[in-house]
Amino acid sequence: MNLAVLTPRPPETGAHPLGGRRAWSVWGVGALVYLVAFFHRTSLGVAALAAQQRFGIGATALSMFAILQLGVYMVMQVPGGIMADRFGPRRMLGAALLCMALGELLFSFATSMPVAVLGRALVGLGDAFTFINVVRLAASWFPRGRFALLTALTAMTGALGQIAGTVPLAAALRVYGWTPTFLGAAVLSVVVAVVVWWWVRDHPEIDMERSTGTTSVLADLRAAYAQRGTRAGLWTHFTLMSPFMMLATLWGYPYLVKGLGMAPATAKLTLTLAAATPLAVAPAVGWVAGRRPALRGRLIVSMAAALTVAWILAITWPGGTPAPLAVTLILLSAAGSAVSMLAFDLARDANPPSRGGVASGIVNVGGFSAAMIASLSAGTLLDSTGGRYDGAGFQVAFIPITCLVIFGTIRAALLLRPRRARP
């Protein structure tokens, strides 16, 4: 499937060749930033029940933490992409880490909802700038043929951050308590920000392939969205990222513990296994996509179809979702989040490097807008059942995400159909 003609990359004649050891170390620091950001993003998952007790809130109010965090993330994707193109990954990643550190600092000492909500909003704001800029580093420091693999490996580091945000975070909360745990997360972000400023450079030859043309921001947005590959990437991300993001950021742990009656230790182990799933799936998907780009559409549509079937079964199973099906659903959603990284490869093929940040921002809007809608809808529907966190209640609560997955699968499949050659 040929979505666009690639813009030639700069020649490998700089002080640091594309794909060399320096390239791997620069990307590695960027990937570390994404690991930390993913830890912050999903840290509320195992802390959800503790947050309800700390702030004395119900399901709808609890949803607001995730909704605001994801909402800020989503709203800032396109501006973040523009800023990535204009200012470069080094500056943006450093600013992102400091913003997340401030958010976690507020969250660690918060005893009321307004302060806690502000803290999560700042975490979402900093998180919004991370993935786009790590992808830009990969595009600048590596040959085009490795881009899919590097994007997948970036997703893999995010999975490591999510693992740190399950059992280890839960253990820290149990041993040290709320304030020391989240304060430690803030300090970690500051330390990594220092490493970024010391080591990361935007490009191996010049400071960066920044967007220096005279075209307006609106023109860049229109040009990026007009590409079929950008739109295909958006709906791919919408469909494959949103289910696991909804479960990982908020509702996975309550679903397993209260909805299915699973022991807390077993639920944490399940979520840790789910977080580890992309570690195996992402590199394999990236390797295949890098060598056989024509297979990307089939991989995406096959995964989307499998998710559609799993979610339909989960919400319609008589008497509530059985535990084996629920665990399968969570693991399949985790695998889908790894496959969703192909969305950025599609957008990369369809746009020149100078629009890479904008195109990635448009793609990222897809999954996080769907996750935000699904998370808020789940909380509202749970409260509408009288706060009944049982299997039947969660079946109702997960109707919206099922509908979003079905709709996104159809849209992605239509855009990923091979074009017929004109006679």
Secondary structure, DSSP 4 states (H G I P E B T S, - for coil): ----PPPPPPPS-SSS-TTSHHHHHHHHHHHHHHHHHHHHHHTTTTTHHHHHHHHT--HHHHHHHHHHHHHHHHHTHHHHHHHHHHH-HHHHHHHHHHHHHHHHHHHHH--SHHHHHHHHHHHHHHHHTHHHHHHHHHHHHS-GGGHHHHHHHHHHHHHHHHHHTTHHHHHHHHHH-HHHHHHHHHHHHHHHHHHHHHH--S-SSSS-----SS--HHHHHHHHHHSHHHHHHHHHHHHHHHHHHHIIIIIHHHIIIIIS---HHHHHHHHHHHHHHHHHHHHHHHHHHHH-GGGHHHHHHHHHHHHHHHHHHHHHSTTS--HHHHHHHHHHHHHHHHHTTHHHHHHHHHS-GGGHHHHHHHHHHHHHHHHHHHHHHHHHHHHHTTS--SHHHHHHHTHHHHHHHHHHHHHHHHHTSPPPPP-
